[in-house]
């Protein structure tokens, strides 16, 4: 009986030691759960909402205008051949309308997020290894791109820029950011 207990204790210690070797890896100052996740590629597609209705300057939550609805259709066409695993949008109508066609096409229920209150470590963990579409605003999308790449490279977008796509790819310690104009 004592041998059985000693064997269980040794087996537990061996298993624990093996697990600690695979945890607590550091990647771009972000904790990564295990070695296999270091090799996973995560891709973020970040866009600003499409053109909004500006007829009532007091309306803080306007819908898209006709040009914005057409752009939302173009975004859906653009992402048609891309695998998208998750979609994040702010609470505003213009953002939800911008990705509505894409979400329907991909059969994804968008997650509403607060761009001023992102728990980045949790977000990175939840999206690791996935292709993620994020819709935000001219002043929040560049900030999130900077956070993802770990440096201050992008400034606020022009208020008329509704066609820029930021693509951030992370694999292991390699992070690549690019901007693409989608007319």
HELIX and SHEET records of a PDB file:
HELIX    1   1 UNK A    2  UNK A   21  1                                  20    
HELIX    2   2 UNK A   35  UNK A   38  1                                   4    
HELIX    3   3 UNK A   66  UNK A   79  1                                  14    
HELIX    4   4 UNK A   93  UNK A  106  1                                  14    
HELIX    5   5 UNK A  120  UNK A  127  1                                   8    
HELIX    6   6 UNK A  141  UNK A  149  1                                   9    
SHEET    1   A 2 UNK A  25  UNK A  27  0                                        
SHEET    2   A 2 UNK A  30  UNK A  32 -1                                        
SHEET    1   B 6 UNK A 111  UNK A 112  0                                        
SHEET    2   B 6 UNK A  86  UNK A  89  1                                        
SHEET    3   B 6 UNK A 131  UNK A 136  1                                        
SHEET    4   B 6 UNK A  41  UNK A  48  1                                        
SHEET    5   B 6 UNK A 164  UNK A 171 -1                                        
SHEET    6   B 6 UNK A 174  UNK A 181 -1                                        
END                                                                             
